Amino acid sequence: MNLLLFDPLELTGDETILTGRRAEHLIRVLRVEPGDWVRVGVINGQLGSGRVLAVEGASVRLAVVLDREPGCDLDVDLILALPRPIMLQRILKQATVLGVRRFHLIRSRRVEKSFFQTPLLAADKMRAILVDGMEQAMDTRMPEVSIHPRFKPFVEDVLPGLDGHGLIAHPQADGTLADVAVAGLPGQRLLLAVGPEGGWSDYELQCFAERGFLTFTMGRRILHVDTAVVSVLAQLQLLYDLRNR
């Protein structure tokens, strides 16, 4: 845990009392004592520091100073054909670490309907995974998550309302990510679509193409979805950094 996050409602004046896993981390891992400072942040708010006032049983009382905003970086929506639950958990955390602002979990032809019944899609489970990623990345911005169990309503009703430069991963594409991302970096919102293990169908690719999405390839090797997502996001960050110098 690189950052202790708490909800704004947990603040009373400039103090907060942490319990549960956060207090346990402070007490058992960091072994804090009164007077020690730790990194803190308010969910969807500022970053800062917390001074330990007291360690009382299984709780820790902090005096909080919030004095800086989280850094601005890539603005990415990840449109993800819902993968198997174990893979979804990995992707949600790692994509949050890498700065995804919004997740659109959608149905495609090669996505099993049963995937939408996973307990991971419950709000509390989802929040825990996202917070884990935020703590790792030292970011306070909670990604938004929307779930779309039908493909056609998503592309016809939701997708046209998403403003940004559309990119879609496809093994048979001609261009690379560097070729198609030029118009979307830096400073523009990116809509990144990543398909299921079996790939997008021709109909699905056509639907995205009709809405301005540009296809790109990750090379001749076929990657698992979780590997592909991390790889694409890392490449986008590198392109952003190089062009933002």
C-alpha positions in Angstrom: 0.0 0.0 0.0 1.8 3.1 -1.2 -1.1 5.6 -0.3 -3.6 5.5 2.5 -7.0 6.5 0.9 -10.1 7.5 2.8 -13.5 8.8 1.9 -14.2 12.6 2.5 -16.9 11.6 5.1 -14.2 10.0 7.2 -12.7 13.4 7.9 -13.7 15.3 11.0 -12.1 18.7 10.6 -8.5 17.8 9.8 -8.5 14.4 11.6 -9.5 10.9 10.6 -9.5 7.6 12.4 -8.5 4.6 10.4 -9.6 1.0 11.2 -9.6 -2.4 9.5 -6.9 -3.2 6.9 -5.6 0.4 6.7 -4.9 0.5 10.4 -3.5 -3.0 10.3 -1.1 -1.9 7.6 0.0 1.1 9.6 0.5 -0.9 12.8 1.8 -4.2 11.6 3.7 -3.3 8.4 4.8 0.3 8.8 5.0 0.0 12.6 4.0 3.7 13.0 4.2 5.6 16.3 2.8 9.0 17.3 4.6 11.7 15.4 5.3 9.6 12.3 4.1 10.9 8.8 2.4 8.8 6.1 1.1 9.5 2.6 -2.6 10.0 2.4 -5.3 11.0 -0.1 -9.0 11.6 -0.3 -10.9 9.6 -2.8 -11.6 11.9 -5.8 -9.8 14.6 -3.9 -6.4 15.9 -2.9 -3.2 14.2 -1.9 -1.2 15.0 1.2 0.3 13.7 4.5 -1.0 12.4 7.7 0.7 12.7 11.1 0.0 9.9 13.5 -1.6 11.3 16.6 -2.3 8.0 18.4 -2.3 4.3 18.0 -5.3 3.1 20.0 -5.8 -0.7 19.9 -6.7 -1.6 16.4 -7.2 2.0 15.2 -4.9 4.9 14.2 -5.8 8.5 14.5 -4.2 10.9 12.0 -4.0 14.7 11.6 -4.3 15.2 7.8 -2.8 17.9 5.6 -4.1 17.9 2.0 -2.0 20.2 -0.2 -1.8 18.9 -3.8 -3.8 17.7 -6.6 -3.2 14.3 -8.3 -1.2 14.6 -11.5 -2.9 14.9 -14.9 -1.9 12.3 -17.4 -3.6 10.2 -20.1 -7.3 10.4 -20.3 -8.3 6.8 -21.3 -11.7 5.0 -21.5 -11.1 1.2 -21.7 -13.9 -0.5 -23.7 -13.4 -4.1 -22.7 -15.2 -7.2 -23.9 -15.9 -8.8 -20.5 -13.2 -11.5 -19.8 -13.3 -14.4 -17.4 -13.6 -13.3 -13.8 -10.1 -14.1 -12.7 -8.7 -12.2 -15.7 -11.2 -9.3 -15.1 -9.8 -8.8 -11.6 -6.3 -8.5 -12.8 -7.2 -6.1 -15.6 -9.3 -3.8 -13.4 -6.4 -3.4 -10.9 -3.6 -3.1 -13.4 -5.5 -0.7 -15.7 -6.4 1.4 -12.7 -2.7 1.5 -11.8 -1.9 2.6 -15.3 -4.4 5.4 -15.2 -7.6 4.3 -16.9 -10.3 6.8 -16.0 -13.4 4.9 -17.2 -14.2 1.2 -17.8 -17.0 0.1 -20.2 -17.5 -3.6 -19.7 -19.4 -4.9 -22.8 -20.8 -8.0 -24.3 -19.3 -9.3 -27.6 -20.1 -12.4 -29.6 -17.3 -14.4 -28.0 -18.1 -13.4 -24.5 -20.0 -15.9 -22.4 -23.3 -14.6 -21.0 -22.4 -16.2 -17.6 -19.5 -13.8 -17.2 -22.0 -11.1 -16.4 -23.1 -13.1 -13.3 -19.8 -12.9 -11.6 -19.8 -11.5 -8.0 -16.9 -9.3 -9.1 -19.3 -7.0 -10.8 -21.0 -6.1 -7.5 -20.4 -2.5 -6.5 -18.5 -3.3 -3.3 -16.2 -5.9 -4.9 -15.5 -3.6 -7.8 -14.7 -0.7 -5.5 -12.2 -2.7 -3.4 -10.3 -3.7 -6.6 -10.2 -0.2 -7.9 -9.0 1.2 -4.5 -6.3 -1.4 -4.5 -5.1 -0.1 -7.8 -5.3 3.5 -6.7 -3.3 2.8 -3.6 -0.6 1.2 -5.7 -0.4 4.0 -8.2 -0.7 6.8 -5.5 -3.7 8.3 -7.3 -7.0 9.5 -5.7 -9.2 9.4 -8.8 -11.7 6.6 -8.7 -12.4 5.2 -12.2 -15.9 5.0 -13.4 -17.3 1.6 -14.3 -20.3 0.9 -16.5 -21.6 -2.5 -17.5 -23.3 -3.2 -20.9 -24.6 -6.7 -21.3 -25.8 -6.2 -24.9 -23.4 -5.1 -27.7 -25.8 -3.4 -30.1 -27.3 -1.0 -27.6 -23.8 -0.1 -26.5 -22.5 0.8 -30.0 -25.7 2.4 -31.1 -26.8 4.4 -28.0 -23.8 4.7 -25.7 -20.7 4.9 -28.0 -21.9 7.9 -30.0 -22.0 9.9 -26.8 -18.4 9.2 -25.8 -16.2 12.0 -27.0 -12.6 10.9 -27.9 -10.2 9.4 -30.4 -11.2 5.7 -30.9 -8.6 3.0 -31.1 -9.3 -0.7 -31.4 -6.9 -3.6 -31.0 -7.0 -6.2 -33.8 -4.3 -8.7 -34.8 -4.9 -8.4 -38.5 -4.6 -4.6 -38.6 -1.9 -2.9 -40.7 -0.9 0.0 -38.5 0.8 0.0 -35.2 -0.4 1.9 -32.1 2.1 4.6 -32.8 0.6 5.1 -36.3 -3.0 5.5 -35.2 -2.5 7.2 -31.9 -0.9 10.3 -33.4 -4.1 12.3 -33.5 -5.1 11.4 -30.0 -1.9 12.5 -28.1 -1.4 14.5 -26.1 -4.3 16.1 -24.4 -7.2 14.3 -26.1 -9.5 11.7 -24.5 -8.8 8.2 -25.9 -11.3 5.4 -26.3 -9.4 2.1 -26.3 -11.3 -1.0 -27.3 -9.9 -4.4 -26.5 -11.7 -7.6 -27.5 -12.1 -11.1 -26.0 -9.6 -14.0 -26.2 -11.1 -15.0 -29.6 -11.0 -11.5 -31.0 -13.7 -9.2 -32.3 -16.2 -10.5 -35.0 -16.2 -8.9 -38.4 -19.6 -7.3 -37.5 -18.2 -5.8 -34.3 -15.1 -4.4 -36.1 -17.4 -2.9 -38.7 -19.5 -1.2 -36.0 -16.5 0.4 -34.4 -15.0 1.4 -37.8 -18.3 3.1 -38.7 -17.9 5.2 -35.5 -14.4 6.3 -36.4 -12.3 3.8 -34.5 -8.9 3.0 -36.0 -7.5 -0.5 -35.8 -3.9 -1.3 -34.7 -1.9 -4.5 -34.2 0.3 -5.4 -31.3 2.5 -7.6 -33.5 2.4 -11.1 -34.8 2.2 -12.7 -31.3 -1.3 -13.4 -29.9 -1.5 -12.0 -26.4 -3.9 -12.9 -23.5 -6.3 -10.1 -22.9 -4.8 -9.0 -19.5 -1.3 -8.9 -21.1 -2.6 -7.0 -24.1 -4.3 -4.3 -21.9 -1.2 -3.7 -19.9 1.0 -3.6 -23.0 -1.2 -1.2 -24.8 -1.6 1.2 -21.9 2.1 1.2 -21.3 2.8 2.0 -24.9 0.2 4.8 -24.8 1.9 6.3 -21.7 5.3 6.1 -23.4 3.9 7.9 -26.6 2.2 10.5 -24.4 5.5 11.2 -22.5 7.5 11.4 -25.6 5.1 13.8 -27.3 4.6 15.9 -24.3 8.2 16.8 -23.8 
